[in-house]
């Protein structure tokens, strides 16, 4: 448990403290503020040459653990949007006070997009939200936190190879604000946020949207019902119903007004800010090895690549749902440590 709430979100300071304490525990030589600028085959020794801002390093084994959120995905047509509209992304957004006066369009409904839209709404701003694939679930169910249920249901053990073409499902939206509460585009729409489908293009002051809003909301509604059914089945199977809170009856979904517009004029709507919250891509230009696909994504199986001694760790859905989550990444790390140890004998 980090912090004082076993079911709460860890603060950034808690995570930093955990990492610092962990480094001290294992007594590893940690170099901070050092950037790796190149990883390439070594000369003659069969190892690898790493160029850094602190000088060169030679190594037989290299674990690339730079995380999955490296480059915000901002579509090329964003450059066609007038300069009078301030554009930013989730890695640079800090709070509503830093935004220019006017309405805000948030693009994307992962956790960051929904949480930012929620914060802007509570700050009194007029918010529009371009909806993307997402799932929704209760922040707490029958007295237990969402994460408790996901772990009991084995969600963090789901293997990416169980999905066709390794296309894993979107995240379940949740928030830790004020102790945590249910959060999703449907709830935001019923609270005053204007919803639209996926942004597909821009021409001058006009944005184009896909006609897919109702389908996205319906799929997320179904994911909520699927979660409840899975939770109840688990409670019956483990015979733990008596340990849990009262069963929640699924309330009728409140009506959701959907305008169904496919174009939007930024000037007419007084949209002065666009926050791109439609995910992140990889940025491995510094890797000079044949371990990336045509899109620059790592080619690996459970972190092992085709180049002996080169590994990845901590990527989103690298092997399982838990691969990119701090409490579970240790399982993949242990697998790679054993793999490296076997090669050394």
Secondary structure in CASP SS format (residue, H / E / C, confidence):
PFRMAT SS
TARGET T0000
AUTHOR 0000-0000-0000
METHOD secondary structure of the structure
MODEL  1
X C 1.00
X C 1.00
X C 1.00
X C 1.00
X C 1.00
X C 1.00
X C 1.00
X C 1.00
X C 1.00
X C 1.00
X C 1.00
X H 1.00
X H 1.00
X H 1.00
X H 1.00
X H 1.00
X H 1.00
X H 1.00
X H 1.00
X H 1.00
X H 1.00
X H 1.00
X H 1.00
X H 1.00
X H 1.00
X H 1.00
X C 1.00
X C 1.00
X C 1.00
X C 1.00
X C 1.00
X C 1.00
X C 1.00
X C 1.00
X C 1.00
X E 1.00
X E 1.00
X E 1.00
X E 1.00
X E 1.00
X E 1.00
X C 1.00
X C 1.00
X C 1.00
X C 1.00
X C 1.00
X C 1.00
X E 1.00
X E 1.00
X E 1.00
X E 1.00
X E 1.00
X C 1.00
X C 1.00
X E 1.00
X E 1.00
X E 1.00
X E 1.00
X E 1.00
X C 1.00
X C 1.00
X E 1.00
X E 1.00
X E 1.00
X C 1.00
X C 1.00
X C 1.00
X C 1.00
X C 1.00
X C 1.00
X E 1.00
X E 1.00
X C 1.00
X C 1.00
X C 1.00
X H 1.00
X H 1.00
X H 1.00
X H 1.00
X H 1.00
X C 1.00
X C 1.00
X C 1.00
X C 1.00
X C 1.00
X E 1.00
X E 1.00
X E 1.00
X E 1.00
X C 1.00
X C 1.00
X C 1.00
X C 1.00
X C 1.00
X C 1.00
X H 1.00
X H 1.00
X H 1.00
X C 1.00
X C 1.00
X C 1.00
X C 1.00
X E 1.00
X E 1.00
X E 1.00
X E 1.00
X E 1.00
X C 1.00
X C 1.00
X C 1.00
X H 1.00
X H 1.00
X H 1.00
X H 1.00
X H 1.00
X H 1.00
X H 1.00
X H 1.00
X H 1.00
X H 1.00
X H 1.00
X H 1.00
X C 1.00
X C 1.00
X C 1.00
X C 1.00
X E 1.00
X E 1.00
X E 1.00
X E 1.00
X C 1.00
X C 1.00
X C 1.00
X C 1.00
X E 1.00
X E 1.00
X C 1.00
X C 1.00
X C 1.00
X E 1.00
X E 1.00
X C 1.00
X C 1.00
X E 1.00
X E 1.00
X H 1.00
X H 1.00
X H 1.00
X H 1.00
X H 1.00
X H 1.00
X H 1.00
X C 1.00
X C 1.00
X H 1.00
X H 1.00
X H 1.00
X C 1.00
X E 1.00
X H 1.00
X H 1.00
X H 1.00
X C 1.00
X H 1.00
X H 1.00
X H 1.00
X C 1.00
X C 1.00
X C 1.00
X C 1.00
X C 1.00
X E 1.00
X E 1.00
X C 1.00
X E 1.00
X C 1.00
X H 1.00
X H 1.00
X H 1.00
X C 1.00
X E 1.00
X C 1.00
X C 1.00
X C 1.00
X H 1.00
X H 1.00
X H 1.00
X H 1.00
X H 1.00
X H 1.00
X C 1.00
X C 1.00
X C 1.00
X E 1.00
X E 1.00
X E 1.00
X C 1.00
X C 1.00
X E 1.00
X E 1.00
X E 1.00
X E 1.00
X E 1.00
X C 1.00
X C 1.00
X E 1.00
X E 1.00
X E 1.00
X E 1.00
X C 1.00
X C 1.00
X C 1.00
X H 1.00
X H 1.00
X H 1.00
X H 1.00
X H 1.00
X H 1.00
X H 1.00
X H 1.00
X H 1.00
X H 1.00
X H 1.00
X H 1.00
X H 1.00
X H 1.00
X H 1.00
X H 1.00
X H 1.00
X H 1.00
X H 1.00
X H 1.00
X H 1.00
X H 1.00
X H 1.00
X H 1.00
X H 1.00
X H 1.00
X C 1.00
X C 1.00
X H 1.00
X H 1.00
X H 1.00
X C 1.00
X C 1.00
X C 1.00
X C 1.00
X C 1.00
X C 1.00
X C 1.00
X C 1.00
X C 1.00
X C 1.00
X C 1.00
X C 1.00
X C 1.00
X C 1.00
X C 1.00
X C 1.00
X C 1.00
X C 1.00
X C 1.00
X E 1.00
X E 1.00
X E 1.00
X C 1.00
X C 1.00
X C 1.00
X C 1.00
X C 1.00
X E 1.00
X E 1.00
X E 1.00
X E 1.00
X E 1.00
X E 1.00
X C 1.00
X C 1.00
X C 1.00
X E 1.00
X E 1.00
X C 1.00
X C 1.00
X C 1.00
X C 1.00
X C 1.00
X E 1.00
X C 1.00
X C 1.00
X C 1.00
X C 1.00
X E 1.00
X C 1.00
X C 1.00
X C 1.00
X C 1.00
X C 1.00
X E 1.00
X C 1.00
X C 1.00
X E 1.00
X C 1.00
X C 1.00
X E 1.00
X C 1.00
X C 1.00
X C 1.00
X C 1.00
X C 1.00
X E 1.00
X E 1.00
X E 1.00
X C 1.00
X C 1.00
X C 1.00
X C 1.00
X C 1.00
X C 1.00
X C 1.00
X E 1.00
X H 1.00
X H 1.00
X H 1.00
X H 1.00
X C 1.00
X C 1.00
X C 1.00
X C 1.00
X H 1.00
X H 1.00
X H 1.00
X H 1.00
X H 1.00
X H 1.00
X H 1.00
X H 1.00
X H 1.00
X H 1.00
X H 1.00
X H 1.00
X H 1.00
X H 1.00
X H 1.00
X C 1.00
X C 1.00
END
